[in-house]
Amino acid sequence: MSQLVQSLATAVVQAQQQVEDHQVAGLDRYFDPDGRPHSLTIRTRSLRPDAAADAEDWYSAPLLPLLPNSQLRIKNAHLELRAELADLGNKATAQPGDAQGSGAAAAVPELALVLANNSNEGSVRIRLELEAVEAGDGRSRLLDHLAKTQGFIDR
């Protein structure tokens, strides 16, 4: 039974790892193959003091800082286990104090845990609750750096 509980706990930990791996893999779409951030180029009214009244500037803004943070983690894991014990028969075992073989062997029932897919027998149901979490320090520093390096484009 302890192996079953350990397996279920391991499955929850692996599920969290898959959530994190998916989020890290999603960062790739915001950078080109050379590691440069994809950016959105926009035209804005010029705020330069020497600009004409109808002057515009081209501005490049990296996409990553413009989008909301959507990092997730497993908040709760609810495991429901319905099982039946099945009799596998009897196994003969030596009685206590029978080190020299003078005692009779006793029949001890062997039991197995039975899990099945239908509702009449045993089953396992797992429900994971996810929650949004704050961005990590590394992500926050990256977003801050990208925001500071965005700027005007000479056209």
Kinemage of the C-alpha trace (Angstrom):
@kinemage 1
@onewidth
@group {chain A} dominant
@subgroup {mainchain}
@vectorlist {calphas} color= white
{ca met a 1} P 0.000 0.000 0.000
{ca ser a 2} L 2.874 2.388 0.719
{ca gln a 3} L 4.148 1.893 -2.840
{ca leu a 4} L 0.732 2.929 -4.153
{ca val a 5} L 0.740 6.115 -2.080
{ca gln a 6} L 4.332 6.832 -3.106
{ca ser a 7} L 3.413 6.315 -6.772
{ca leu a 8} L 0.486 8.719 -6.497
{ca ala a 9} L 2.666 11.346 -4.794
{ca thr a 10} L 5.294 10.922 -7.515
{ca ala a 11} L 2.609 11.388 -10.176
{ca val a 12} L 1.565 14.715 -8.609
{ca val a 13} L 5.191 15.914 -8.503
{ca gln a 14} L 5.662 14.894 -12.146
{ca ala a 15} L 2.457 16.724 -13.103
{ca gln a 16} L 3.838 19.920 -11.529
{ca gln a 17} L 7.095 19.444 -13.440
{ca gln a 18} L 5.145 19.089 -16.702
{ca val a 19} L 3.231 22.314 -15.972
{ca glu a 20} L 6.529 24.148 -15.392
{ca asp a 21} L 8.180 22.604 -18.487
{ca his a 22} L 5.218 23.710 -20.615
{ca gln a 23} L 5.541 27.275 -19.343
{ca val a 24} L 9.288 27.419 -20.033
{ca ala a 25} L 8.764 25.996 -23.526
{ca gly a 26} L 6.222 28.761 -24.158
{ca leu a 27} L 8.901 31.427 -23.682
{ca asp a 28} L 10.621 30.341 -26.923
{ca arg a 29} L 7.874 31.830 -29.057
{ca tyr a 30} L 8.806 35.328 -27.845
{ca phe a 31} L 12.386 35.080 -29.161
{ca asp a 32} L 13.858 34.446 -32.597
{ca pro a 33} L 16.384 31.618 -33.211
{ca asp a 34} L 19.248 34.023 -32.411
{ca gly a 35} L 17.748 34.889 -29.021
{ca arg a 36} L 16.511 38.338 -29.949
{ca pro a 37} L 13.083 39.244 -28.595
{ca his a 38} L 10.187 39.469 -31.021
{ca ser a 39} L 8.816 42.963 -30.887
{ca leu a 40} L 5.859 44.980 -31.972
{ca thr a 41} L 6.697 48.051 -34.015
{ca ile a 42} L 4.254 50.915 -33.632
{ca arg a 43} L 4.001 54.534 -34.747
{ca thr a 44} L 3.259 57.114 -32.112
{ca arg a 45} L 2.907 60.859 -32.080
{ca ser a 46} L 6.321 62.294 -31.377
{ca leu a 47} L 6.903 63.678 -27.902
{ca arg a 48} L 10.306 65.158 -28.768
{ca pro a 49} L 10.437 68.883 -28.027
{ca asp a 50} L 11.929 69.726 -31.449
{ca ala a 51} L 9.415 67.647 -33.456
{ca ala a 52} L 6.794 69.158 -35.738
{ca ala a 53} L 3.151 69.027 -34.609
{ca asp a 54} L 2.305 66.142 -36.962
{ca ala a 55} L 5.594 64.232 -36.515
{ca glu a 56} L 5.544 60.562 -35.640
{ca asp a 57} L 8.147 58.220 -34.214
{ca trp a 58} L 8.530 54.494 -34.792
{ca tyr a 59} L 8.752 52.586 -31.540
{ca ser a 60} L 9.780 48.970 -30.961
{ca ala a 61} L 8.322 47.181 -27.943
{ca pro a 62} L 9.249 43.555 -27.090
{ca leu a 63} L 6.166 41.304 -26.909
{ca leu a 64} L 7.011 39.473 -23.698
{ca pro a 65} L 6.573 42.424 -21.280
{ca leu a 66} L 3.323 43.409 -23.025
{ca leu a 67} L 1.550 40.141 -22.235
{ca pro a 68} L 0.103 39.019 -18.898
{ca asn a 69} L 2.000 36.580 -16.740
{ca ser a 70} L 0.241 33.211 -16.646
{ca gln a 71} L 2.458 30.967 -14.555
{ca leu a 72} L 0.632 28.119 -12.829
{ca arg a 73} L 1.332 25.648 -10.087
{ca ile a 74} L -0.605 22.808 -8.521
{ca lys a 75} L -2.408 24.236 -5.499
{ca asn a 76} L -4.178 21.084 -4.321
{ca ala a 77} L -4.217 17.478 -5.363
{ca his a 78} L -7.239 15.436 -4.353
{ca leu a 79} L -6.771 11.693 -4.605
{ca glu a 80} L -9.728 9.368 -4.130
{ca leu a 81} L -8.914 5.708 -3.903
{ca arg a 82} L -11.591 3.014 -3.941
{ca ala a 83} L -10.179 -0.442 -3.631
{ca glu a 84} L -11.238 -3.954 -2.808
{ca leu a 85} L -9.143 -6.614 -1.195
{ca ala a 86} L -9.011 -9.845 -3.159
{ca asp a 87} L -8.119 -13.178 -1.602
{ca leu a 88} L -5.230 -14.840 -3.421
{ca gly a 89} L -5.425 -17.971 -1.284
{ca asn a 90} L -3.382 -19.111 1.678
{ca lys a 91} L 0.358 -19.249 2.108
{ca ala a 92} L 1.991 -21.516 4.641
{ca thr a 93} L 4.333 -19.757 7.038
{ca ala a 94} L 6.327 -21.052 9.955
{ca gln a 95} L 5.006 -20.366 13.453
{ca pro a 96} L 7.012 -18.176 15.824
{ca gly a 97} L 9.597 -20.207 17.719
{ca asp a 98} L 9.810 -22.656 14.825
{ca ala a 99} L 13.435 -21.931 13.959
{ca gln a 100} L 14.332 -25.633 14.068
{ca gly a 101} L 11.286 -26.848 12.152
{ca ser a 102} L 9.537 -28.463 15.127
{ca gly a 103} L 6.303 -26.421 14.834
{ca ala a 104} L 3.521 -26.713 12.294
{ca ala a 105} L 3.180 -24.266 9.444
{ca ala a 106} L 0.236 -21.876 9.698
{ca ala a 107} L -1.938 -20.776 6.782
{ca val a 108} L -1.845 -16.998 6.307
{ca pro a 109} L -4.214 -15.448 3.769
{ca glu a 110} L -2.585 -13.417 1.027
{ca leu a 111} L -4.477 -10.311 -0.038
{ca ala a 112} L -4.106 -8.092 -3.083
{ca leu a 113} L -5.383 -4.599 -3.774
{ca val a 114} L -7.759 -4.619 -6.744
{ca leu a 115} L -8.305 -1.456 -8.777
{ca ala a 116} L -10.683 -1.449 -11.721
{ca asn a 117} L -12.133 0.971 -14.223
{ca asn a 118} L -15.836 0.516 -13.522
{ca ser a 119} L -17.738 2.098 -10.644
{ca asn a 120} L -18.724 -1.214 -9.053
{ca glu a 121} L -15.143 -2.073 -8.186
{ca gly a 122} L -12.117 -0.096 -7.071
{ca ser a 123} L -10.911 3.033 -8.811
{ca val a 124} L -8.568 5.988 -8.450
{ca arg a 125} L -9.680 9.532 -9.189
{ca ile a 126} L -7.232 12.410 -9.205
{ca arg a 127} L -8.283 16.068 -9.319
{ca leu a 128} L -5.672 18.813 -9.537
{ca glu a 129} L -6.414 22.450 -8.708
{ca leu a 130} L -4.100 24.957 -10.368
{ca glu a 131} L -3.451 28.525 -9.281
{ca ala a 132} L -1.691 31.488 -10.811
{ca val a 133} L 1.549 32.489 -9.128
{ca glu a 134} L 3.724 35.575 -9.155
{ca ala a 135} L 6.519 35.721 -11.688
{ca gly a 136} L 9.870 34.513 -10.412
{ca asp a 137} L 12.752 36.911 -9.843
{ca gly a 138} L 14.484 35.852 -13.053
{ca arg a 139} L 11.404 36.468 -15.177
{ca ser a 140} L 10.817 39.836 -13.484
{ca arg a 141} L 14.418 40.894 -14.170
{ca leu a 142} L 14.127 39.790 -17.815
{ca leu a 143} L 10.871 41.706 -18.288
{ca asp a 144} L 12.403 44.790 -16.663
{ca his a 145} L 15.474 44.596 -18.892
{ca leu a 146} L 13.380 44.144 -22.040
{ca ala a 147} L 11.201 47.107 -21.068
{ca lys a 148} L 14.292 49.287 -20.547
{ca thr a 149} L 15.872 48.333 -23.871
{ca gln a 150} L 12.842 49.002 -26.049
{ca gly a 151} L 12.922 52.261 -27.895
{ca phe a 152} L 12.819 54.383 -30.993
{ca ile a 153} L 13.680 53.131 -34.449
{ca asp a 154} L 15.385 55.368 -36.982
{ca arg a 155} L 13.466 55.248 -40.237
